[in-house]
Amino acid sequence: MATNIPSPQTPQTLFASIDMGTNSFKLLIIRAYPNGKFFTVDRLKESVVLGRDLSSSSLISVQSQSRSFESLRAFKDVIQSHNIKKDHTLAVATAAVRRAENKKEFIEGVKEKIGFDVDVLSGEEEARFVYLGVLQFLPVYDKLVLCVDIGGGSTEFVIGKKGKIVFCDSLNLGHVSLSEKFATCSGSKDGSLGMRECIRLVIRESGLIERVKEFGFEVAVGCSGTIRAIEKAVFNGYYQDFVDNVGVFGDCKRDWRLSRGELRSVVERLCSGGGEGEKVRKEMFFKRRSEFIVAGAVLLEEIFELLGIEEMDISGYGLGEGVIADSLAKVFGGYDWNANARWRSVVRLATRFNNKKRIKAAAECASIAKDIFEDLRKCDDLDNNQVTLIASLDDKDLEYLEAACLLHDIGLFTSKKGYHKQSYHIITNGDHLYGYSTEEIKLIALLTRFHRKKFPKFNHALLEEFPEQAKQKFRLLCIIIRLSVTLQQNESVNLQEMKFSHSHEGFKLVINKATDQTYLPVRAQSKKEEIETELGKELEYFKMVFKQELLIVVPSSSSNDMKEQFTCEKDVDHVLYISFLCGSWEDGNAISEAEEG
């Protein structure tokens, strides 16, 4: 593993993990940032079903090995297309390979034919990575967490707190192995009795119940594709008589939670028979996972019952993300285990109060603000006071700014009038944001409060508890968010191609035109004058804070020279960055696609 990673804009910040599971092989590619955040660039899933071999034999068959090699070759092609370094590619194998007598031969074959070094995880190692993956998705770092991961060949149980493992165990119970062993039980309530007895026997004889009671837990988390599929089916109305096709953005509004009663209702419907119509319904909801979903649901219900779980939070991340997070912690000093979950709380709050159109606009606003913020930090030819103040801006300030951009218009949920004040109250009144201090939450809320209308004075009542330097820094961030919001409203410019700079002449923002319209602030004729006025006000505020004017330049036509300044690479990064800002859309979509095969 490398010990240092260059700038986040280089390909070396891409990492890949390969999870060679009992039912399927999964590829995850992420872009990493030194502050602990990462976002998904690509996901791929291939159905291999090694578990079928192990239900009748202790060997991985030639046919399964052939399917495995074919899948891994496809993964390798994707990895190479992203130019990911070899030592940033991490391949692990779980229960099926772990139990196979010919695992050494199989792993050597992967090395020889594909070039991947595969780490065969013990059950305890697998459980630990699952827990680390959960920490990247849910705000549970400070809690005693019981994680349950139902795989194809085994189920992992781990109790952890603050990144440390308290207890872990791996039982030979999986949805594929149970389906193969009790092939006649699917679709039959009575037929599942034998499966239930087997599950109870294995769990009771393992001593798991006593150990879990000994250590206890504050929250239970499910973090496998099977558990996610069940929770998503509940959300979409599987056990009821309707189907709620909410789509990707609606998927963000999922509770990511499953109660014992909801699980019971799903199991009852899965085991109710119902003929051909019910089979079609099951396949519509669970797709390729439908073959093994009965065993997975029955297993989960028994776990709920035996361990006394009433409600389970659901994690969209698991083993793959945990493997990568563990590697990033070794690469980046002081890795922040809370960073991803903290950011997801921002995204979740934004999606709770905003529709698809407003969320997209807010994400674009955050991307503009990020570009201005980072270009501003490069300006070193200002007067001493300004240089000192700008130099004090750090990655935390950028995070506050991005969060405020994403949340600035959530107050529109109540009404348009004074919505910036409503945004402030929503953020401050409620336990919405995880991992931020009271002061940090107030700072984010104040940025939303002052993103429009009057610019805050130093002696404003809401700022009185801030020290002098913090007030000055706040006003810098305030200028950026106000300018970004106003610029985002202009559809006549291409905000993917913009450059903020400073020289002896003052500040300059160069933006390429997106249309043939003459004026910068033109969205529609009826809005032109209003937006021009707003932009003029923001430029006055900018001059007041920076003591210099900001000149916005929009070339009348895109010259070849201008095109050379804004390359395709920047366009790609811009699109990926918006996906990162709204990671739950992208990850939720990728998760759904992975579940569906």
Number of C-alpha atoms within 10 A of each C-alpha: 12 12 10 10 17 10 10 13 14 10 15 20 20 25 28 29 23 26 22 26 23 28 24 20 22 22 25 23 25 19 22 22 18 20 18 19 22 24 23 22 20 17 19 19 19 20 16 22 21 30 29 22 20 22 17 11 12 16 19 22 17 11 11 17 17 12 17 21 17 15 20 23 17 14 23 19 11 18 22 11 9 17 13 19 16 15 12 18 20 22 19 21 21 23 29 29 26 18 17 20 14 14 18 13 12 21 18 15 15 19 13 11 11 16 14 21 17 18 15 21 16 15 20 17 17 27 28 29 22 28 33 27 25 27 30 29 24 22 20 23 21 13 15 20 24 25 29 25 26 26 27 29 28 23 23 27 26 24 27 24 17 15 16 13 17 14 16 22 19 22 18 19 23 26 29 27 28 27 23 18 15 17 14 11 19 20 20 17 15 12 15 20 14 12 20 16 11 15 21 16 11 14 18 12 9 14 11 19 15 12 13 18 11 9 13 14 17 10 17 22 27 28 27 24 23 26 26 23 23 23 26 22 21 22 22 18 16 23 19 12 6 9 15 11 11 13 10 17 18 15 20 24 18 17 13 19 19 22 15 16 12 18 22 17 14 23 24 18 19 26 19 15 15 13 9 9 9 15 14 13 16 20 14 13 20 21 16 14 20 21 16 22 25 27 29 27 24 25 24 26 19 17 17 19 13 14 16 13 18 13 17 22 18 24 23 23 25 25 26 24 29 23 24 25 25 16 17 28 15 14 16 17 13 12 18 16 22 25 20 20 22 20 26 22 20 22 23 21 19 26 24 15 19 21 14 12 8 18 22 17 18 29 25 27 27 30 25 26 26 21 18 20 23 15 14 18 16 14 17 15 12 16 9 10 9 17 15 12 15 20 14 13 17 12 12 11 18 17 17 19 25 25 25 31 31 29 31 32 27 27 24 18 14 12 11 11 10 14 20 25 20 23 25 26 17 17 24 18 8 8 8 13 22 18 17 14 10 10 11 15 20 18 22 25 25 25 29 31 26 20 26 22 13 10 17 20 11 15 10 10 9 12 18 11 12 14 9 12 11 15 18 17 15 22 21 18 22 25 22 25 29 27 24 25 23 18 22 21 17 21 16 21 24 15 24 20 21 20 18 20 17 17 11 7 10 15 19 16 15 17 20 24 23 18 15 10 13 12 16 24 24 21 17 12 8 9 13 15 14 13 20 16 11 17 19 12 16 21 18 14 20 22 14 11 14 16 12 15 17 20 15 15 15 20 14 13 12 12 10 8 8 15 12 9 12 15 11 12 9 15 14 11 13 19 13 18 20 20 20 22 24 25 22 27 22 22 22 18 17 20 20 18 13 17 18 17 15
